[in-house]
């Protein structure tokens, strides 16, 4: 995805040029049977989010779900990889973000 492409959230627009980032999960090893993972990947982010004024508060929000083992902002790929210490924390963060996005877009 290039920086010029719009954000992704299942093609729902917030009424401006900005859309909420897509939150997906990933695992470096074959996924366990229950599909749990300790990793979240935020994609489709705007370049402005990679300034410390935005990254620090965003990290605090995600840290509220549990201990973050790795916080990897990848500006060149316009994504952030978040690795929690426990699968349950990552899944809770994803569920909470999904719920927030559902509320915002009345899905």
Order of alpha helices (4+ residues) and beta strands (2+ residues): beta-beta-alpha-beta-beta-alpha
